[in-house]
């Protein structure tokens, strides 16, 4: 029986290439804590984010490649992650303990930006990352309601203690500081002061990602955030309509002006998601939406599933082509998202196996991949 060497195992693992960093996982230093006892091989693969979209692919490839090494009788692979931190030019702009600050913005209101922020944050937390969400929409803070959080925050050691959801997500919002029915009338300097307080006077702890839900537009809040802390990048939310795409173009240019990388575009409400079961016998459902014929195929068991483009299509794709920024995800319009947001239980929490929750997990994976690539390049 041949002796298994560490070098032979590492040589096999060099066959696994990271698709974004362009190098094999051994050269990148992802392989850790290898132990070899006879023919039993165990090691850890430490990725740059727990939300890595190719995590399970790496695991299966590693098991297959190492099992073919002469003398190997068993392979145990533990998947782990250590999120890379962004590197601020000025350390005074770094939030202690927070590795990456990600802004979620939009050119106009009504595109579901807060819905995307909340479900993105929950999906990242479910992957195993430590995540916080800051509601920087000081005029219309919706995050407390969407996460089902109420009450006034406590203070400890000179810091504001954020709220924590059962999933481990930490959250802070102006909505916790004032009565729900009280209007907020703030001028530019007051907005700047409030955002700085939420960034630096909240006990965020150790976070891989801090998602900042910004108000729509390109005003004081966006400028204050980019000036106050080191923004790793920004995500822009749009809908398929041309009017939304037009406004997002302004947001892209604003972030580029203040030297904040645009991580990508999310197309929300990208079609109406329909699913169900036909009573009786039918192999197809014929509909008409805004005078456009729609045909939905019915499976042999009577079930059907489809997405109808009620707002058009391709809006986000226009942005990616115009400004050379990636498309991070496409989220269909699903009533379950609205129900979950109104009830304070995001759909990613209540129905994690649903198709819409899968869309948010894919978005989280693409965002995390983009963050890791930029931080390590």
C-alpha positions as CSV (number, residue, x, y, z in Angstrom):
1,X,0.0,0.0,0.0
2,X,1.5,3.4,-1.0
3,X,2.1,6.1,1.5
4,X,-0.1,9.2,1.1
5,X,2.0,12.4,1.2
6,X,0.8,15.9,1.9
7,X,2.4,17.1,-1.4
8,X,0.4,14.5,-3.4
9,X,-2.8,15.7,-1.9
10,X,-2.0,19.3,-2.4
11,X,-1.0,18.6,-6.0
12,X,-4.5,17.0,-6.6
13,X,-6.2,20.0,-5.0
14,X,-4.3,22.4,-7.4
15,X,-6.9,21.2,-10.0
16,X,-9.5,23.3,-8.3
17,X,-9.5,26.9,-9.7
18,X,-11.3,29.8,-8.1
19,X,-13.3,31.3,-11.0
20,X,-13.0,34.9,-9.8
21,X,-9.4,35.1,-8.5
22,X,-8.0,33.0,-11.4
23,X,-5.8,30.8,-9.3
24,X,-6.0,27.4,-7.7
25,X,-7.1,27.0,-4.1
26,X,-3.6,25.8,-2.9
27,X,-1.8,28.8,-4.4
28,X,-4.5,31.1,-2.8
29,X,-3.9,29.5,0.6
30,X,-7.4,28.2,1.0
31,X,-6.3,24.7,2.1
32,X,-5.8,24.5,5.9
33,X,-5.1,22.1,8.8
34,X,-4.4,19.0,6.7
35,X,-4.0,15.7,8.6
36,X,-3.1,12.3,7.1
37,X,-3.4,9.1,9.0
38,X,-2.7,6.1,6.9
39,X,-5.2,6.4,4.0
40,X,-7.5,8.8,5.9
41,X,-7.1,12.4,4.7
42,X,-8.8,15.4,6.4
43,X,-8.4,19.1,5.7
44,X,-10.3,22.4,5.8
45,X,-11.0,24.7,2.8
46,X,-11.3,28.3,4.0
47,X,-13.1,30.5,1.5
48,X,-13.4,34.3,1.4
49,X,-17.1,34.3,2.3
50,X,-19.6,31.7,3.7
51,X,-22.0,32.9,1.0
52,X,-19.7,31.6,-1.7
53,X,-21.8,30.4,-4.6
54,X,-19.4,27.6,-5.5
55,X,-18.9,26.3,-1.9
56,X,-20.5,22.9,-2.5
57,X,-18.9,22.6,-5.9
58,X,-15.5,23.0,-4.3
59,X,-16.3,20.4,-1.6
60,X,-17.4,17.8,-4.1
61,X,-14.4,18.5,-6.4
62,X,-12.0,18.3,-3.5
63,X,-13.4,14.9,-2.4
64,X,-13.3,13.5,-5.9
65,X,-9.8,14.7,-6.7
66,X,-8.2,13.6,-3.4
67,X,-10.0,10.2,-3.4
68,X,-8.2,9.4,-6.6
69,X,-4.7,9.9,-5.0
70,X,-3.1,6.5,-4.7
71,X,-3.4,5.1,-1.1
72,X,-6.3,7.4,0.0
73,X,-9.2,5.4,1.5
74,X,-11.3,8.3,2.9
75,X,-11.6,12.1,2.5
76,X,-13.1,14.5,5.0
77,X,-13.5,18.1,3.9
78,X,-14.6,20.9,6.2
79,X,-15.8,24.1,4.5
80,X,-15.0,27.3,6.3
81,X,-14.8,31.0,5.5
82,X,-12.9,34.1,6.6
83,X,-14.4,37.2,5.0
84,X,-11.8,39.5,3.6
85,X,-11.9,43.1,4.9
86,X,-11.8,46.2,2.7
87,X,-8.8,48.5,3.2
88,X,-9.7,52.1,3.9
89,X,-7.3,54.8,2.7
90,X,-8.0,56.7,6.0
91,X,-8.2,54.6,9.2
92,X,-10.4,57.3,10.7
93,X,-13.1,56.2,8.2
94,X,-13.0,52.6,9.4
95,X,-15.8,51.4,11.7
96,X,-14.2,49.3,14.4
97,X,-15.0,45.6,13.9
98,X,-16.8,46.1,10.6
99,X,-15.0,44.5,7.6
100,X,-17.2,45.7,4.8
101,X,-19.8,48.5,4.6
102,X,-22.2,48.0,1.6
103,X,-24.7,50.7,0.6
104,X,-28.0,49.7,-1.0
105,X,-29.3,52.6,-3.1
106,X,-31.7,53.5,-5.9
107,X,-32.3,56.4,-8.1
108,X,-36.0,56.7,-7.2
109,X,-38.5,55.4,-4.6
110,X,-40.9,52.5,-4.9
111,X,-38.4,50.0,-6.4
112,X,-38.3,47.8,-3.3
113,X,-34.9,48.9,-2.1
114,X,-35.6,48.2,1.6
115,X,-37.1,44.8,0.8
116,X,-33.9,43.9,-1.1
117,X,-31.8,45.2,1.8
118,X,-33.6,43.2,4.4
119,X,-33.7,39.9,2.5
120,X,-30.1,40.3,1.3
121,X,-29.0,40.8,4.9
122,X,-31.0,37.8,6.2
123,X,-29.6,35.6,3.3
124,X,-26.0,36.6,4.2
125,X,-26.6,35.8,7.9
126,X,-28.2,32.5,7.0
127,X,-25.0,31.6,5.1
128,X,-23.0,31.9,8.3
129,X,-21.7,35.5,7.9
130,X,-22.0,38.0,10.7
131,X,-24.3,40.8,9.4
132,X,-25.7,44.1,10.5
133,X,-28.2,46.3,8.8
134,X,-28.4,50.1,9.2
135,X,-31.5,51.9,8.1
136,X,-30.2,55.2,6.9
137,X,-33.5,56.3,5.4
138,X,-34.0,58.9,8.2
139,X,-37.2,60.2,6.6
140,X,-39.0,56.9,6.1
141,X,-37.4,54.2,8.2
142,X,-39.0,50.9,7.3
143,X,-36.5,48.4,8.6
144,X,-38.0,48.0,12.1
145,X,-41.4,47.1,10.7
146,X,-39.9,44.7,8.1
147,X,-37.9,42.9,10.7
148,X,-40.6,42.9,13.4
149,X,-38.5,44.9,15.9
150,X,-39.9,47.5,18.3
151,X,-38.8,49.5,21.3
152,X,-36.1,51.9,22.2
153,X,-32.4,50.9,22.1
154,X,-30.4,50.7,25.3
155,X,-27.0,52.3,25.9
156,X,-23.9,50.5,27.2
157,X,-20.4,51.8,27.8
158,X,-21.2,55.0,25.9
159,X,-22.5,53.1,22.8
160,X,-26.0,52.4,21.5
161,X,-26.8,48.7,21.6
162,X,-28.4,47.6,18.3
163,X,-31.4,45.2,18.1
164,X,-30.9,41.6,17.3
165,X,-33.2,39.3,15.3
166,X,-33.6,35.5,16.2
167,X,-31.4,34.8,13.1
168,X,-28.5,36.8,14.6
169,X,-28.9,39.9,12.4
170,X,-28.2,43.2,14.2
171,X,-30.1,46.3,13.2
172,X,-30.3,50.0,13.9
173,X,-32.7,52.6,12.6
174,X,-34.0,56.1,13.3
175,X,-37.3,54.3,13.6
176,X,-36.2,53.0,17.0
177,X,-35.4,56.5,18.2
178,X,-38.6,58.4,17.5
179,X,-42.3,57.7,17.8
180,X,-43.8,56.0,14.7
181,X,-46.2,58.9,14.0
182,X,-43.7,61.7,14.6
183,X,-42.5,63.3,11.4
184,X,-38.8,63.9,11.0
185,X,-37.8,67.3,9.7
186,X,-34.0,67.3,9.3
187,X,-31.6,69.6,7.4
188,X,-28.4,68.4,5.7
189,X,-26.1,68.9,8.8
190,X,-28.6,67.0,11.0
191,X,-28.7,64.1,8.6
192,X,-24.9,64.0,8.5
193,X,-24.8,64.0,12.3
194,X,-27.4,61.2,12.6
195,X,-25.6,59.0,10.1
196,X,-22.2,59.5,11.8
197,X,-23.8,58.6,15.1
198,X,-25.3,55.4,13.7
199,X,-22.0,54.4,12.1
200,X,-19.6,55.1,15.0
201,X,-21.7,55.3,18.2
202,X,-23.5,51.9,17.8
203,X,-21.9,48.8,19.3
204,X,-21.9,46.8,16.0
205,X,-19.5,44.2,17.3
206,X,-17.6,42.1,14.8
207,X,-19.3,42.1,11.4
208,X,-18.4,40.7,8.0
209,X,-21.0,42.9,6.3
210,X,-22.9,46.0,7.3
211,X,-25.7,46.6,4.9
212,X,-26.8,50.3,4.7
213,X,-30.3,50.9,3.4
214,X,-30.2,54.4,1.9
215,X,-33.1,56.7,1.0
216,X,-33.9,57.0,-2.7
217,X,-32.1,59.6,-4.8
218,X,-28.7,61.2,-4.7
219,X,-29.0,63.6,-1.7
220,X,-27.6,64.4,1.7
221,X,-27.7,60.8,3.1
222,X,-25.7,59.3,0.2
223,X,-23.1,62.1,0.4
224,X,-22.8,61.9,4.2
225,X,-22.4,58.1,4.2
226,X,-19.6,58.3,1.5
227,X,-17.8,61.1,3.4
228,X,-18.2,59.6,6.9
229,X,-17.0,56.0,6.5
230,X,-15.1,53.8,4.1
231,X,-17.8,52.4,1.7
232,X,-16.6,49.1,0.3
233,X,-19.1,49.4,-2.5
234,X,-22.7,50.1,-3.5
235,X,-25.6,48.0,-4.9
236,X,-28.2,49.7,-7.0
237,X,-31.8,48.5,-7.1
238,X,-34.0,49.2,-10.1
239,X,-37.1,47.8,-11.7
240,X,-37.5,47.0,-15.4
241,X,-39.3,50.3,-16.4
242,X,-37.3,52.8,-18.3
243,X,-38.1,55.6,-15.8
244,X,-36.4,53.6,-13.0
245,X,-33.4,52.8,-15.2
246,X,-33.1,56.5,-16.1
247,X,-32.8,57.5,-12.4
248,X,-30.4,54.7,-11.6
249,X,-28.0,56.1,-14.2
250,X,-27.8,59.2,-12.0
251,X,-27.0,57.1,-8.9
252,X,-24.2,55.2,-10.8
253,X,-22.6,58.5,-11.7
254,X,-22.9,59.8,-8.2
255,X,-21.1,56.9,-6.6
256,X,-18.4,57.0,-9.3
257,X,-18.0,60.7,-8.5
258,X,-17.3,60.0,-4.8
259,X,-15.0,57.0,-5.7
260,X,-17.3,54.3,-4.4
261,X,-17.2,51.1,-6.5
262,X,-20.6,50.0,-7.9
263,X,-20.7,46.3,-7.0
264,X,-23.6,45.7,-9.4
265,X,-27.3,46.2,-10.2
266,X,-30.3,44.3,-8.8
267,X,-33.5,44.2,-11.0
268,X,-36.4,43.9,-8.5
269,X,-40.0,43.1,-9.5
270,X,-38.6,41.4,-12.5
271,X,-41.8,39.7,-13.5
272,X,-44.8,38.3,-11.5
273,X,-44.1,34.9,-10.1
274,X,-47.0,32.5,-10.5
275,X,-47.3,28.9,-9.2
276,X,-50.1,26.6,-8.4
277,X,-52.0,23.5,-9.5
278,X,-54.7,23.1,-12.1
279,X,-57.9,21.5,-11.0
280,X,-58.9,19.1,-13.8
281,X,-56.9,18.3,-16.8
282,X,-54.9,20.8,-18.9
283,X,-51.5,20.9,-20.4
284,X,-51.3,24.6,-20.8
285,X,-52.7,27.9,-19.4
286,X,-53.4,30.8,-21.7
287,X,-53.5,34.3,-20.3
288,X,-53.5,37.8,-21.7
289,X,-51.4,40.5,-19.8
290,X,-51.8,44.1,-21.0
291,X,-52.9,42.7,-24.4
292,X,-49.9,40.4,-24.6
293,X,-50.6,36.7,-24.9
294,X,-49.0,34.5,-22.2
295,X,-48.8,30.7,-22.4
296,X,-47.8,28.7,-19.3
297,X,-47.0,25.0,-19.5
298,X,-48.7,22.6,-17.0
299,X,-46.7,19.6,-15.7
300,X,-48.1,16.1,-15.8
301,X,-49.2,16.4,-12.1
302,X,-51.1,19.6,-12.8
303,X,-48.6,22.0,-11.3
304,X,-47.3,25.1,-13.0
305,X,-44.7,27.8,-12.4
306,X,-43.9,30.9,-14.4
307,X,-42.8,34.5,-14.3
308,X,-44.7,37.1,-16.3
309,X,-43.0,40.3,-17.3
310,X,-45.7,42.8,-16.3
311,X,-43.2,45.7,-16.0
312,X,-41.2,44.9,-19.1
313,X,-37.7,43.4,-19.0
314,X,-34.1,44.1,-19.5
315,X,-33.9,47.4,-17.5
316,X,-30.9,46.4,-15.3
317,X,-29.2,44.9,-18.4
318,X,-29.2,48.3,-20.0
319,X,-27.4,49.7,-16.9
320,X,-24.8,46.9,-17.0
321,X,-24.1,47.6,-20.7
322,X,-23.9,51.4,-20.3
323,X,-21.7,51.5,-17.2
324,X,-19.9,48.2,-17.3
325,X,-21.2,47.0,-13.9
326,X,-22.3,43.4,-13.3
327,X,-25.9,42.2,-12.9
328,X,-26.1,40.8,-9.4
329,X,-29.5,39.3,-9.4
330,X,-33.1,39.4,-10.7
331,X,-35.9,39.2,-8.1
332,X,-39.4,38.4,-9.3
333,X,-42.5,40.0,-7.9
334,X,-44.0,37.6,-5.4
335,X,-46.9,38.4,-3.0
336,X,-45.1,36.5,-0.2
337,X,-42.4,39.2,-0.1
338,X,-45.0,41.9,0.6
339,X,-46.7,39.7,3.2
340,X,-43.5,38.9,5.0
341,X,-42.4,42.5,5.0
342,X,-45.7,43.8,6.4
343,X,-45.6,41.1,9.1
344,X,-42.1,41.7,10.2
345,X,-41.0,38.2,9.0
346,X,-39.0,38.4,5.7
347,X,-39.7,35.6,3.2
348,X,-36.1,34.5,3.5
349,X,-36.8,33.7,7.2
350,X,-40.3,32.2,6.9
351,X,-39.9,30.2,3.7
352,X,-36.2,29.7,3.0
353,X,-36.9,26.9,0.5
354,X,-39.1,28.9,-1.7
355,X,-38.1,30.1,-5.2
356,X,-38.1,33.8,-4.1
357,X,-35.9,33.0,-1.1
358,X,-33.5,31.2,-3.5
359,X,-33.3,34.4,-5.6
360,X,-32.2,36.4,-2.6
361,X,-29.6,33.7,-1.6
362,X,-28.2,33.8,-5.2
363,X,-28.1,37.6,-4.9
364,X,-26.2,37.3,-1.6
365,X,-23.8,34.9,-3.1
366,X,-23.1,37.1,-6.1
367,X,-22.6,40.2,-3.9
368,X,-20.2,38.3,-1.6
369,X,-18.3,37.0,-4.5
370,X,-17.9,40.5,-5.9
371,X,-16.8,41.9,-2.5
372,X,-14.2,39.2,-2.1
373,X,-12.8,39.6,-5.6
374,X,-12.4,43.4,-5.2
375,X,-10.9,43.1,-1.7
376,X,-8.3,40.5,-2.8
377,X,-7.4,42.0,-6.2
